Amino acid sequence: MYSSQEELFIKAEEFITICYRELNKVEAIDDRLEMIKNEIKHTDCYTHTFEELEHGAKMAWRNSNRCIGRLFWNSLKVFDKRHLMTEDEIFQSLCHHIEYATNDGKIRPAITIFRQDLDESKQVKILNHQLIRYAGYETEFGVIGDSKSVGFTKECEKLGWQGERTHFDILPIVIEVDGRGPTLFSLPKELVLEVEITHPEFTWFNDLQIKWYAVPIISDMTLEIGGITYSGSPFNGWYMGTEIGARNLADSNRYNLLPKIASSMGLPIDSNLSLWKDKALVELNVAVLFSYKEQGISIVDHHTAAQQFLLFEEQEKKCGRPLTGDWTWLIPPVSPATTHIFHQDYKDAFVLPNFYHRQT
């Protein structure tokens, strides 16, 4: 798994030094590193304490260059599930994560961490992109549901799953442990909180029958802390409205709702000069924010999120930590030039601990 014991210890030393300094445990650094060195010498690996795991996961969120919501990194709830061995146990833990994070709409940031990777054949992997996601079906009349889910939906069908073939079928969870092959689990419907998307002014919006789920729980990324990798580490924050209203529901390769909304607004869609896409996009985002707030579901608009990110920048500067960020992801997809982020430069450097997309 690691190119050498020396390389693993170097990564461990870098992490432990920073972690223990932030936890005000400087006097414990040398003893802990000596323990880790001995463990690596005898096992080619080492095990994090819960305190290291917890703070390392929080640091990974803090270092996530694409995330605009990092101001709240220290509020992350860490569920240590490294002791779980079976697919059934892991699925039950994922259900608990969804229930905890959802919290009747008052969304709580959380991460569930399963046992560390030992080698490529000894891993816990959730094969879904997100724990909650809608299916996509190819038909002769186009895609029903989420176009981005077509490939994964086919894989689920090969495993025996059958959806109702609506635009909003919740996909099952697919878990793979130690290369034993994928195991499929259907999520209980009562576990998934969904939001009916309506508009504060346009009554015809109800006829579109749009909805989205409350909690985005990313489940296909690997967490790395001090040289130790956790392929199974699903995590969540809460939605920024534009993720739903300007991407998931609006992108032409997703739900592609802008032409339908613009036509319902009476806008001519045969010419770009009418700016019909822009007008429809704004109203779709108004509807998303209105609906989540109306139903008591946590969500943040992109202007508030940018202001929060400015506070995060100031916080990091005060702590003497260099700020990293991916500008192309930090700018919101609606009116980016109205935020300070648009006018800033950020160093897109990969700093550990962090998350990265695992190779499947």
Protein Blocks (a to p, Z undefined) as FASTA:
>chain_A
ZZbfklmmmmmmmmmmmmmmmnopmkmmmmmmmmmmmmmmmnopacddfklmmmmmmmmm
mmmmkbmklmmmmmpccddfklbmbfklmmmmmmmmmmmmnnnopacdddddddddfblm
lccddfbfbfbdcdddddfkbcehjfklmmmmmmmmmnopacehiabbccdddddeehno
padddddfklpccdddddfklmmlmmnopaddfbdcdfkbccdeehiacfblcddddddf
klmmmmmmmpmklnommmmmmmmnopafkbfklommmmmmmmmmmmmmmmmmmnopacdd
fklmmmmmmmmmmmmmmnopacdddfklmpccehkllpmklmpccdddddddddddddZZ
